[in-house]
Amino acid sequence: MLIPPFNIYYEKKNQMPLLINQFPIFTYNENRYGGRIMKLCDLDTGVLVKIISINAFGLLNERLMSLGFIPGNKVMVIKKGHKNQLSIYEVSKTLIALRNEESILFEVDY
């Protein structure tokens, strides 16, 4: 579902349009079971989610999968760093810190 960047409202017939911004705070899609698919970097602390997919390739994909970030595994957000640049996640009883550039690659079921 695509959300347009703004809607145009006219108060009177011969008036300039009033633009109202409608960007969502977090972007998510609903999966076929009714859950929400979000990016891992958008979650708050203390949330337990399930990994749906990893959008990484090559050595980065192998590194993340060897750390336990495998589709189907559960991930909990433990702590968010300064300006969300560094976050700590718990994956299979292990604490792992990821940068925002890496955590944006994960799609999770919320």
Stockholm file with secondary structure:
# STOCKHOLM 1.0

chainA/1-110         MLIPPFNIYYEKKNQMPLLINQFPIFTYNENRYGGRIMKLCDLDTGVLVKIISINAFGLLNERLMSLGFIPGNKVMVIKKGHKNQLSIYEVSKTLIALRNEESILFEVDY
#=GR chainA/1-110 SS CCCCSEEEECSSTTSCCEEEECCCSSCCEECTTSCEEEEGGGCCTTCEEEEEEECCCHHHHHHHHHTTCCTTCEEEEEEECGGGSEEEEEETTEEEEEEHHHHTTEEEEC
#=GC SS_cons         CCCCSEEEECSSTTSCCEEEECCCSSCCEECTTSCEEEEGGGCCTTCEEEEEEECCCHHHHHHHHHTTCCTTCEEEEEEECGGGSEEEEEETTEEEEEEHHHHTTEEEEC
//
